């Protein structure tokens, strides 16, 4: 039984930082994709960043603009999203996802429909 639990969200001012955590249980694959996605009110779910658990290769959405970093702690079976220089446009519910398979090159896609397991989300609110 796979369970993903996000934490670390909150309300911050623009320019500040947050670190989101995703603790995974019942999911022990060492060669699958995990990622962070977000959804603002009235908007679709969009990919933010992904990581290949087999090689820690990462992939980011263009709108991150070098501000976010996804990382992995295998010992804790946890994936993180370090968010810096936050902007009001980053305000959304952030979801952790797992279960997608990487492309041949080891790239994990940012397409939400490719992921099989989802957490309940953690809210990030950025004020100007």
PEKAMO-V207012 format. One record per backbone hydrogen bond with DSSP energy under -1.0 kcal/mol. CO is the residue of the C=O (numbers start at 1). NH is the residue of the N-H. E is the energy in kcal/mol with one decimal. If there is no record, write none. Layout:
co->CO nh->NH e->E
co->CO nh->NH e->E
//
This chain:
co->3 nh->25 e->-2.2
co->5 nh->23 e->-2.5
co->7 nh->21 e->-2.8
co->10 nh->125 e->-2.7
co->12 nh->127 e->-2.6
co->13 nh->16 e->-1.9
co->16 nh->86 e->-2.3
co->18 nh->83 e->-3.5
co->20 nh->81 e->-2.3
co->21 nh->7 e->-1.9
co->22 nh->79 e->-2.2
co->23 nh->5 e->-2.0
co->25 nh->3 e->-2.6
co->32 nh->53 e->-2.9
co->33 nh->99 e->-1.2
co->34 nh->51 e->-3.0
co->35 nh->97 e->-2.6
co->36 nh->48 e->-2.8
co->36 nh->49 e->-1.5
co->37 nh->95 e->-3.4
co->38 nh->46 e->-2.9
co->39 nh->93 e->-2.3
co->40 nh->43 e->-2.4
co->46 nh->38 e->-2.6
co->48 nh->61 e->-2.5
co->49 nh->36 e->-3.1
co->50 nh->59 e->-1.8
co->51 nh->34 e->-2.3
co->52 nh->55 e->-1.1
co->52 nh->56 e->-3.3
co->57 nh->52 e->-2.8
co->59 nh->50 e->-2.5
co->61 nh->64 e->-1.6
co->62 nh->65 e->-1.3
co->64 nh->67 e->-2.0
co->67 nh->84 e->-1.7
co->69 nh->82 e->-3.2
co->71 nh->80 e->-2.5
co->73 nh->78 e->-2.0
co->77 nh->24 e->-2.4
co->78 nh->73 e->-2.9
co->79 nh->22 e->-2.2
co->80 nh->71 e->-1.8
co->81 nh->20 e->-2.7
co->82 nh->69 e->-2.3
co->83 nh->18 e->-2.3
co->86 nh->15 e->-3.0
co->87 nh->90 e->-2.4
co->88 nh->91 e->-1.8
co->92 nh->124 e->-2.6
co->93 nh->39 e->-2.0
co->94 nh->122 e->-2.2
co->95 nh->37 e->-2.8
co->96 nh->119 e->-2.2
co->97 nh->35 e->-2.4
co->98 nh->117 e->-2.6
co->100 nh->33 e->-3.0
co->103 nh->106 e->-2.3
co->107 nh->103 e->-2.8
co->111 nh->114 e->-1.7
co->112 nh->115 e->-1.8
co->117 nh->98 e->-2.0
co->122 nh->94 e->-2.8
co->124 nh->92 e->-2.0
co->125 nh->12 e->-2.6
co->127 nh->14 e->-2.7
//
